[in-house]
Amino acid sequence: MEFCPECGKLMIPKKKGKSKTLYCAKCGYESKLDEKEGYEVQDEVEHKASELTEVIEVASEESLSEAELEARRERFIEGIDFLETE
């Protein structure tokens, strides 16, 4: 991890043609990246339960049994209750 000598912000690895550089997004300062140094960019994102999306495939209700319809209604109500508590 390297910081910009001009403004002190984090330098970001960037490809420029065939060469690699470290770039400051704030002030635009660039420095050549030594090929022997290995830089890897990783982002880890954690989501809250309220940000998750549940996908439900809807089949024709005519082909569902009464028990399947009731289970679908219960899941729908549970989903609504969950969203209201978040």
N, CA, C and O atoms as a Tinker XYZ file with bonds, in Angstrom:
   344  protein
     1  N      0.853000   -1.159000    0.000000    73     2
     2  CA     0.000000    0.000000    0.000000    64     1     3
     3  C      0.908000    1.234000    0.000000    63     2     4     5
     4  O      1.823000    1.350000    0.816000    81     3
     5  N      0.640000    2.137000   -0.918000    73     3     6
     6  CA     1.432000    3.361000   -0.990000    64     5     7
     7  C      0.506000    4.572000   -1.004000    63     6     8     9
     8  O     -0.636000    4.505000   -1.457000    81     7
     9  N      1.036000    5.682000   -0.492000    73     7    10
    10  CA     0.260000    6.908000   -0.421000    64     9    11
    11  C      0.907000    7.970000   -1.298000    63    10    12    13
    12  O      2.122000    7.976000   -1.494000    81    11
    13  N      0.087000    8.858000   -1.816000    73    11    14
    14  CA     0.537000    9.913000   -2.716000    64    13    15
    15  C      1.476000   10.878000   -1.983000    63    14    16    17
    16  O      1.136000   11.370000   -0.907000    81    15
    17  N      2.661000   11.152000   -2.562000    73    15    18
    18  CA     3.575000   12.094000   -1.917000    64    17    19
    19  C      3.086000   13.547000   -2.026000    63    18    20    21
    20  O      3.561000   14.410000   -1.288000    81    19
    21  N      2.148000   13.822000   -2.931000    73    19    22
    22  CA     1.629000   15.176000   -3.117000    64    21    23
    23  C      0.521000   15.510000   -2.129000    63    22    24    25
    24  O      0.552000   16.557000   -1.482000    81    23
    25  N     -0.477000   14.600000   -2.012000    73    23    26
    26  CA    -1.649000   14.918000   -1.165000    64    25    27
    27  C     -1.885000   13.930000   -0.030000    63    26    28    29
    28  O     -2.701000   14.199000    0.852000    81    27
    29  N     -1.185000   12.782000   -0.030000    73    27    30
    30  CA    -1.305000   11.828000    1.061000    64    29    31
    31  C     -2.424000   10.809000    0.911000    63    30    32    33
    32  O     -2.625000    9.990000    1.808000    81    31
    33  N     -3.159000   10.833000   -0.196000    73    31    34
    34  CA    -4.239000    9.860000   -0.411000    64    33    35
    35  C     -3.680000    8.531000   -0.895000    63    34    36    37
    36  O     -2.541000    8.467000   -1.358000    81    35
    37  N     -4.476000    7.468000   -0.791000    73    35    38
    38  CA    -4.085000    6.122000   -1.199000    64    37    39
    39  C     -3.882000    6.058000   -2.710000    63    38    40    41
    40  O     -4.729000    6.527000   -3.470000    81    39
    41  N     -2.760000    5.476000   -3.148000    73    39    42
    42  CA    -2.469000    5.297000   -4.569000    64    41    43
    43  C     -3.122000    4.004000   -5.050000    63    42    44    45
    44  O     -3.100000    2.992000   -4.349000    81    43
    45  N     -3.702000    4.042000   -6.247000    73    43    46
    46  CA    -4.444000    2.915000   -6.803000    64    45    47
    47  C     -3.669000    2.334000   -7.984000    63    46    48    49
    48  O     -3.251000    3.087000   -8.864000    81    47
    49  N     -3.462000    0.999000   -8.029000    73    47    50
    50  CA    -2.789000    0.397000   -9.188000    64    49    51
    51  C     -3.664000    0.553000  -10.438000    63    50    52    53
    52  O     -4.883000    0.396000  -10.377000    81    51
    53  N     -3.021000    0.865000  -11.575000    73    51    54
    54  CA    -3.751000    1.108000  -12.807000    64    53    55
    55  C     -2.883000    0.692000  -13.988000    63    54    56    57
    56  O     -1.679000    0.946000  -13.988000    81    55
    57  N     -3.485000    0.051000  -15.003000    73    55    58
    58  CA    -2.755000   -0.313000  -16.218000    64    57    59
    59  C     -2.784000    0.878000  -17.161000    63    58    60    61
    60  O     -3.825000    1.501000  -17.368000    81    59
    61  N     -1.643000    1.177000  -17.717000    73    59    62
    62  CA    -1.528000    2.251000  -18.695000    64    61    63
    63  C     -0.755000    1.671000  -19.871000    63    62    64    65
    64  O      0.476000    1.644000  -19.865000    81    63
    65  N     -1.489000    1.207000  -20.881000    73    63    66
    66  CA    -0.846000    0.491000  -21.982000    64    65    67
    67  C     -0.351000   -0.855000  -21.491000    63    66    68    69
    68  O     -1.114000   -1.636000  -20.923000    81    67
    69  N      0.936000   -1.127000  -21.713000    73    67    70
    70  CA     1.515000   -2.387000  -21.231000    64    69    71
    71  C      2.145000   -2.240000  -19.859000    63    70    72    73
    72  O      2.454000   -3.235000  -19.203000    81    71
    73  N      2.337000   -0.998000  -19.420000    73    71    74
    74  CA     2.967000   -0.784000  -18.114000    64    73    75
    75  C      1.899000   -0.585000  -17.032000    63    74    76    77
    76  O      0.727000   -0.344000  -17.319000    81    75
    77  N      2.338000   -0.692000  -15.814000    73    75    78
    78  CA     1.449000   -0.502000  -14.669000    64    77    79
    79  C      1.919000    0.705000  -13.878000    63    78    80    81
    80  O      3.120000    0.918000  -13.716000    81    79
    81  N      0.974000    1.492000  -13.386000    73    79    82
    82  CA     1.306000    2.670000  -12.606000    64    81    83
    83  C      0.487000    2.693000  -11.328000    63    82    84    85
    84  O     -0.509000    1.982000  -11.195000    81    83
    85  N      0.925000    3.521000  -10.394000    73    83    86
    86  CA     0.122000    3.824000   -9.210000    64    85    87
    87  C     -0.445000    5.214000   -9.447000    63    86    88    89
    88  O      0.289000    6.134000   -9.807000    81    87
    89  N     -1.741000    5.367000   -9.248000    73    87    90
    90  CA    -2.454000    6.589000   -9.599000    64    89    91
    91  C     -3.187000    7.136000   -8.384000    63    90    92    93
    92  O     -3.797000    6.387000   -7.621000    81    91
    93  N     -3.121000    8.455000   -8.216000    73    91    94
    94  CA    -3.863000    9.116000   -7.151000    64    93    95
    95  C     -5.142000    9.698000   -7.762000    63    94    96    97
    96  O     -5.077000   10.555000   -8.644000    81    95
    97  N     -6.284000    9.239000   -7.298000    73    95    98
    98  CA    -7.558000    9.688000   -7.839000    64    97    99
    99  C     -7.875000   11.125000   -7.435000    63    98   100   101
   100  O     -8.679000   11.782000   -8.096000    81    99
   101  N     -7.261000   11.625000   -6.363000    73    99   102
   102  CA    -7.554000   12.978000   -5.906000    64   101   103
   103  C     -6.798000   14.036000   -6.709000    63   102   104   105
   104  O     -7.407000   14.976000   -7.221000    81   103
   105  N     -5.489000   13.893000   -6.821000    73   103   106
   106  CA    -4.697000   14.951000   -7.466000    64   105   107
   107  C     -4.145000   14.555000   -8.832000    63   106   108   109
   108  O     -3.620000   15.406000   -9.550000    81   107
   109  N     -4.256000   13.267000   -9.205000    73   107   110
   110  CA    -3.794000   12.828000  -10.517000    64   109   111
   111  C     -2.325000   12.430000  -10.587000    63   110   112   113
   112  O     -1.839000   12.080000  -11.663000    81   111
   113  N     -1.618000   12.475000   -9.484000    73   111   114
   114  CA    -0.195000   12.089000   -9.457000    64   113   115
   115  C     -0.053000   10.628000   -9.867000    63   114   116   117
   116  O     -0.845000    9.784000   -9.446000    81   115
   117  N      0.954000   10.325000  -10.688000    73   115   118
   118  CA     1.230000    8.953000  -11.106000    64   117   119
   119  C      2.693000    8.624000  -10.876000    63   118   120   121
   120  O      3.572000    9.473000  -11.021000    81   119
   121  N      2.933000    7.373000  -10.515000    73   119   122
   122  CA     4.312000    6.892000  -10.430000    64   121   123
   123  C      4.361000    5.496000  -11.028000    63   122   124   125
   124  O      3.408000    4.725000  -10.916000    81   123
   125  N      5.482000    5.181000  -11.664000    73   123   126
   126  CA     5.647000    3.880000  -12.301000    64   125   127
   127  C      5.688000    2.795000  -11.234000    63   126   128   129
   128  O      6.327000    2.950000  -10.194000    81   127
   129  N      5.005000    1.711000  -11.506000    73   127   130
   130  CA     4.943000    0.585000  -10.573000    64   129   131
   131  C      6.046000   -0.399000  -10.910000    63   130   132   133
   132  O      6.182000   -0.812000  -12.062000    81   131
   133  N      6.831000   -0.775000   -9.917000    73   131   134
   134  CA     7.892000   -1.758000  -10.103000    64   133   135
   135  C      7.244000   -3.107000  -10.409000    63   134   136   137
   136  O      6.399000   -3.579000   -9.649000    81   135
   137  N      7.636000   -3.721000  -11.512000    73   135   138
   138  CA     7.042000   -5.000000  -11.946000    64   137   139
   139  C      7.260000   -6.120000  -10.924000    63   138   140   141
   140  O      6.503000   -7.090000  -10.900000    81   139
   141  N      8.283000   -5.992000  -10.085000    73   139   142
   142  CA     8.570000   -7.029000   -9.094000    64   141   143
   143  C      7.591000   -6.978000   -7.926000    63   142   144   145
   144  O      7.369000   -7.980000   -7.246000    81   143
   145  N      7.009000   -5.803000   -7.702000    73   143   146
   146  CA     6.050000   -5.659000   -6.614000    64   145   147
   147  C      4.699000   -6.187000   -7.073000    63   146   148   149
   148  O      4.261000   -5.884000   -8.183000    81   147
   149  N      4.045000   -6.962000   -6.245000    73   147   150
   150  CA     2.726000   -7.485000   -6.591000    64   149   151
   151  C      1.636000   -6.707000   -5.872000    63   150   152   153
   152  O      1.630000   -6.615000   -4.644000    81   151
   153  N      0.729000   -6.157000   -6.635000    73   151   154
   154  CA    -0.405000   -5.443000   -6.062000    64   153   155
   155  C     -1.672000   -6.172000   -6.427000    63   154   156   157
   156  O     -1.848000   -6.601000   -7.567000    81   155
   157  N     -2.543000   -6.310000   -5.473000    73   155   158
   158  CA    -3.807000   -6.975000   -5.699000    64   157   159
   159  C     -4.901000   -6.108000   -5.097000    63   158   160   161
   160  O     -4.786000   -5.639000   -3.965000    81   159
   161  N     -5.949000   -5.904000   -5.857000    73   159   162
   162  CA    -7.066000   -5.085000   -5.387000    64   161   163
   163  C     -8.195000   -6.013000   -4.987000    63   162   164   165
   164  O     -8.625000   -6.855000   -5.775000    81   163
   165  N     -8.678000   -5.858000   -3.760000    73   163   166
   166  CA    -9.783000   -6.673000   -3.276000    64   165   167
   167  C    -10.811000   -5.773000   -2.619000    63   166   168   169
   168  O    -10.468000   -4.830000   -1.906000    81   167
   169  N    -12.062000   -6.073000   -2.866000    73   167   170
   170  CA   -13.161000   -5.386000   -2.204000    64   169   171
   171  C    -14.018000   -6.428000   -1.522000    63   170   172   173
   172  O    -14.417000   -7.417000   -2.138000    81   171
   173  N    -14.301000   -6.209000   -0.258000    73   171   174
   174  CA   -15.183000   -7.094000    0.475000    64   173   175
   175  C    -16.407000   -6.301000    0.874000    63   174   176   177
   176  O    -16.302000   -5.269000    1.536000    81   175
   177  N    -17.557000   -6.783000    0.475000    73   175   178
   178  CA   -18.800000   -6.074000    0.751000    64   177   179
   179  C    -19.679000   -6.964000    1.614000    63   178   180   181
   180  O    -19.923000   -8.124000    1.282000    81   179
   181  N    -20.147000   -6.415000    2.713000    73   179   182
   182  CA   -21.081000   -7.140000    3.564000    64   181   183
   183  C    -22.437000   -6.474000    3.436000    63   182   184   185
   184  O    -22.551000   -5.250000    3.502000    81   183
   185  N    -23.461000   -7.291000    3.252000    73   183   186
   186  CA   -24.810000   -6.761000    3.085000    64   185   187
   187  C    -25.642000   -7.039000    4.324000    63   186   188   189
   188  O    -25.495000   -8.070000    4.981000    81   187
   189  N    -26.518000   -6.093000    4.623000    73   187   190
   190  CA   -27.496000   -6.309000    5.688000    64   189   191
   191  C    -28.566000   -7.247000    5.141000    63   190   192   193
   192  O    -28.734000   -7.380000    3.929000    81   191
   193  N    -29.279000   -7.886000    6.042000    73   191   194
   194  CA   -30.345000   -8.790000    5.619000    64   193   195
   195  C    -31.402000   -8.050000    4.806000    63   194   196   197
   196  O    -32.020000   -8.632000    3.914000    81   195
   197  N    -31.612000   -6.781000    5.106000    73   195   198
   198  CA   -32.633000   -6.010000    4.390000    64   197   199
   199  C    -32.201000   -5.680000    2.956000    63   198   200   201
   200  O    -33.035000   -5.282000    2.143000    81   199
   201  N    -30.916000   -5.839000    2.636000    73   199   202
   202  CA   -30.429000   -5.554000    1.288000    64   201   203
   203  C    -30.475000   -6.779000    0.380000    63   202   204   205
   204  O    -30.263000   -6.664000   -0.827000    81   203
   205  N    -30.744000   -7.932000    0.941000    73   203   206
   206  CA   -30.787000   -9.146000    0.147000    64   205   207
   207  C    -32.109000   -9.237000   -0.600000    63   206   208   209
   208  O    -33.135000   -8.748000   -0.128000    81   207
   209  N    -32.076000   -9.857000   -1.751000    73   207   210
   210  CA   -33.262000   -9.988000   -2.583000    64   209   211
   211  C    -33.638000  -11.449000   -2.684000    63   210   212   213
   212  O    -32.806000  -12.294000   -3.014000    81   211
   213  N    -34.888000  -11.741000   -2.398000    73   211   214
   214  CA   -35.384000  -13.104000   -2.539000    64   213   215
   215  C    -36.120000  -13.202000   -3.861000    63   214   216   217
   216  O    -37.002000  -12.395000   -4.154000    81   215
   217  N    -35.754000  -14.196000   -4.657000    73   215   218
   218  CA   -36.394000  -14.388000   -5.950000    64   217   219
   219  C    -37.392000  -15.516000   -5.823000    63   218   220   221
   220  O    -37.049000  -16.618000   -5.393000    81   219
   221  N    -38.625000  -15.240000   -6.196000    73   219   222
   222  CA   -39.687000  -16.240000   -6.115000    64   221   223
   223  C    -40.232000  -16.454000   -7.516000    63   222   224   225
   224  O    -40.671000  -15.512000   -8.175000    81   223
   225  N    -40.199000  -17.687000   -7.958000    73   223   226
   226  CA   -40.743000  -18.014000   -9.271000    64   225   227
   227  C    -42.224000  -18.305000   -9.097000    63   226   228   229
   228  O    -42.614000  -19.151000   -8.293000    81   227
   229  N    -43.028000  -17.607000   -9.845000    73   227   230
   230  CA   -44.473000  -17.741000   -9.702000    64   229   231
   231  C    -45.000000  -18.690000  -10.767000    63   230   232   233
   232  O    -44.835000  -18.468000  -11.967000    81   231
   233  N    -45.628000  -19.738000  -10.301000    73   231   234
   234  CA   -46.288000  -20.675000  -11.207000    64   233   235
   235  C    -47.766000  -20.326000  -11.227000    63   234   236   237
   236  O    -48.249000  -19.594000  -10.363000    81   235
   237  N    -48.446000  -20.824000  -12.161000    73   235   238
   238  CA   -49.884000  -20.577000  -12.241000    64   237   239
   239  C    -50.537000  -21.123000  -10.979000    63   238   240   241
   240  O    -50.329000  -22.278000  -10.609000    81   239
   241  N    -51.329000  -20.280000  -10.326000    73   239   242
   242  CA   -51.968000  -20.713000   -9.081000    64   241   243
   243  C    -52.990000  -21.814000   -9.310000    63   242   244   245
   244  O    -53.368000  -22.520000   -8.375000    81   243
   245  N    -53.430000  -21.962000  -10.529000    73   243   246
   246  CA   -54.418000  -23.007000  -10.843000    64   245   247
   247  C    -53.825000  -24.396000  -10.651000    63   246   248   249
   248  O    -54.544000  -25.338000  -10.318000    81   247
   249  N    -52.504000  -24.531000  -10.860000    73   247   250
   250  CA   -51.876000  -25.850000  -10.766000    64   249   251
   251  C    -51.407000  -26.183000   -9.347000    63   250   252   253
   252  O    -50.908000  -27.283000   -9.110000    81   251
   253  N    -51.559000  -25.239000   -8.388000    73   251   254
   254  CA   -51.100000  -25.468000   -7.022000    64   253   255
   255  C    -52.207000  -26.061000   -6.162000    63   254   256   257
   256  O    -53.389000  -25.764000   -6.337000    81   255
   257  N    -51.785000  -26.910000   -5.226000    73   255   258
   258  CA   -52.751000  -27.466000   -4.280000    64   257   259
   259  C    -53.068000  -26.418000   -3.215000    63   258   260   261
   260  O    -52.387000  -25.396000   -3.119000    81   259
   261  N    -54.082000  -26.671000   -2.433000    73   259   262
   262  CA   -54.472000  -25.737000   -1.366000    64   261   263
   263  C    -53.338000  -25.590000   -0.344000    63   262   264   265
   264  O    -53.118000  -24.492000    0.168000    81   263
   265  N    -52.615000  -26.676000   -0.039000    73   263   266
   266  CA   -51.498000  -26.625000    0.909000    64   265   267
   267  C    -50.372000  -25.753000    0.361000    63   266   268   269
   268  O    -49.775000  -24.976000    1.106000    81   267
   269  N    -50.071000  -25.874000   -0.946000    73   267   270
   270  CA   -49.035000  -25.053000   -1.558000    64   269   271
   271  C    -49.419000  -23.576000   -1.575000    63   270   272   273
   272  O    -48.575000  -22.707000   -1.358000    81   271
   273  N    -50.694000  -23.299000   -1.834000    73   271   274
   274  CA   -51.177000  -21.916000   -1.794000    64   273   275
   275  C    -51.056000  -21.325000   -0.394000    63   274   276   277
   276  O    -50.664000  -20.169000   -0.233000    81   275
   277  N    -51.391000  -22.118000    0.609000    73   275   278
   278  CA   -51.304000  -21.650000    2.000000    64   277   279
   279  C    -49.846000  -21.406000    2.387000    63   278   280   281
   280  O    -49.543000  -20.417000    3.053000    81   279
   281  N    -48.939000  -22.299000    1.975000    73   279   282
   282  CA   -47.507000  -22.122000    2.263000    64   281   283
   283  C    -46.993000  -20.846000    1.592000    63   282   284   285
   284  O    -46.196000  -20.116000    2.181000    81   283
   285  N    -47.437000  -20.576000    0.379000    73   283   286
   286  CA   -47.036000  -19.359000   -0.323000    64   285   287
   287  C    -47.537000  -18.125000    0.421000    63   286   288   289
   288  O    -46.799000  -17.151000    0.569000    81   287
   289  N    -48.776000  -18.156000    0.888000    73   287   290
   290  CA   -49.322000  -17.018000    1.640000    64   289   291
   291  C    -48.529000  -16.769000    2.924000    63   290   292   293
   292  O    -48.242000  -15.624000    3.272000    81   291
   293  N    -48.173000  -17.861000    3.631000    73   291   294
   294  CA   -47.408000  -17.730000    4.873000    64   293   295
   295  C    -46.025000  -17.129000    4.618000    63   294   296   297
   296  O    -45.581000  -16.261000    5.370000    81   295
   297  N    -45.336000  -17.586000    3.557000    73   295   298
   298  CA   -44.025000  -17.028000    3.217000    64   297   299
   299  C    -44.127000  -15.547000    2.874000    63   298   300   301
   300  O    -43.257000  -14.757000    3.238000    81   299
   301  N    -45.194000  -15.177000    2.174000    73   299   302
   302  CA   -45.406000  -13.777000    1.819000    64   301   303
   303  C    -45.585000  -12.932000    3.078000    63   302   304   305
   304  O    -44.986000  -11.864000    3.204000    81   303
   305  N    -46.402000  -13.409000    4.002000    73   303   306
   306  CA   -46.651000  -12.673000    5.253000    64   305   307
   307  C    -45.367000  -12.588000    6.086000    63   306   308   309
   308  O    -45.078000  -11.536000    6.656000    81   307
   309  N    -44.594000  -13.675000    6.165000    73   307   310
   310  CA   -43.325000  -13.659000    6.882000    64   309   311
   311  C    -42.363000  -12.643000    6.265000    63   310   312   313
   312  O    -41.662000  -11.935000    6.988000    81   311
   313  N    -42.327000  -12.571000    4.952000    73   311   314
   314  CA   -41.459000  -11.605000    4.270000    64   313   315
   315  C    -41.859000  -10.177000    4.586000    63   314   316   317
   316  O    -41.000000   -9.332000    4.835000    81   315
   317  N    -43.151000   -9.899000    4.578000    73   315   318
   318  CA   -43.650000   -8.560000    4.907000    64   317   319
   319  C    -43.311000   -8.221000    6.360000    63   318   320   321
   320  O    -42.854000   -7.116000    6.650000    81   319
   321  N    -43.535000   -9.170000    7.272000    73   319   322
   322  CA   -43.226000   -8.939000    8.689000    64   321   323
   323  C    -41.729000   -8.679000    8.879000    63   322   324   325
   324  O    -41.347000   -7.813000    9.666000    81   323
   325  N    -40.880000   -9.424000    8.160000    73   323   326
   326  CA   -39.436000   -9.241000    8.270000    64   325   327
   327  C    -39.039000   -7.838000    7.829000    63   326   328   329
   328  O    -38.253000   -7.171000    8.502000    81   327
   329  N    -39.578000   -7.394000    6.708000    73   327   330
   330  CA   -39.235000   -6.064000    6.201000    64   329   331
   331  C    -39.714000   -4.959000    7.136000    63   330   332   333
   332  O    -39.057000   -3.925000    7.256000    81   331
   333  N    -40.831000   -5.160000    7.789000    73   331   334
   334  CA   -41.349000   -4.162000    8.713000    64   333   335
   335  C    -40.513000   -4.049000    9.976000    63   334   336   337
   336  O    -40.495000   -2.990000   10.604000    81   335
   337  N    -39.814000   -5.124000   10.370000    73   335   338
   338  CA   -39.009000   -5.090000   11.598000    64   337   339
   339  C    -37.624000   -4.536000   11.345000    63   338   340   341
   340  O    -36.939000   -4.172000   12.301000    81   339
   341  N    -37.173000   -4.453000   10.086000    73   339   342
   342  CA   -35.831000   -3.933000    9.784000    64   341   343
   343  C    -35.774000   -2.448000    9.897000    63   342   344
   344  O    -34.719000   -1.853000    9.676000    81   343
